[in-house]
Amino acid sequence: MLQAADLPNVDSALLVPPSASQLQAFRPSAHAPRILLLYGSVRERSYSRLAGEEAARLLQAMGAETRTFNPSGLPLPDDAPDTHPKVQELRQLAQWSEGMVWCSPERHGAMTGIMKSQIDWIPLADGALRPTQGKTLAVMQVSGGSQSFNAVNQMRVLGRWMRMLTIPNQSSVAKAFLEFDEAGRMKASAYYDRIVDVMEELLKFTLLTRDVSPYLVDRYSERKESAEALSRRVNQQAL
């Protein structure tokens, strides 16, 4: 076994070997999993919203509490102060949630600007709070043409950047205009079954990780930075 002397660039006092027992030391939460749903279109008949509504119904049937953010009226990033009511609503929902569903149309081979704006308004850190770190994420997209995965692939990159735990499964609905009835309900199909699969998997991952996420995202580099900041503060007071 390697000794501390074999790792001269590592602060051995801050190197904590991962432990299975630590993952079992947390008391499971009793409340329903809290899932926030975001969609990427403000059209009157928005298929990303309709798909999100189907996802919310499924999540509720499986025992989750859901909230959906309406992006209509959300300003462009940096085009308004973060005190704007829609920005505050979005950030409060992000903080409330334990997992998220992002559903975007694919437009010009990418997620929509509306979808990206919502994600851009959620900060990586807000004081001592980290609104997305360690939370679960499911990604879905709807397309007007043949099946594509450009938007979900991009959202996976953003989910990683936001330090979220993006589940393996995903949904991509092709020719979405054919998949919903006049009342806005999704028809029975393999696409619908996939959304059921994705929501089921999202809830499983949320239940598995929500109580241990502080331990899962605890990092050596951040412990080191915190220790150095504390040392600077104490030494400054000593002066």
Disulfide bonds with the S-S distance in Angstrom:
none
